[in-house]
Amino acid sequence: MKSLILDYDYASVEYIGVKEFQIKYPYITIDGKKINLCDVKFVKYKNYIAWKNRRKK
């Protein structure tokens, strides 16, 4: 059972029971659903950061 955390500047969202995910900027695909990564600060999987937004604001 995979747990995936999307951290925004103001909140974070945790997806539990993720079967598969793929990060291809500007989207992350979680079990076939596309989510825009433009406002996401970083994506955390298990104990490491799987993706970090490095674009300057």
Steps between C-alpha positions, in 0.01 A plus 500: 500500500662822383451837662569817304505856638460811284614804698378845403612823670176523695398133549588141414299216350569135575397225260476158667483170314667624182565212261716691251612855433705673235649848515533680169506876547260686502280205607507208739287200408365312802311182409399650162398846630702805395581766758669828413835555676530876443400592859655197668814569704616137515379141476603267779500121466593284800790681670642696208399784270406348164463839326574860593380812322811698408346773289547852635198711586 
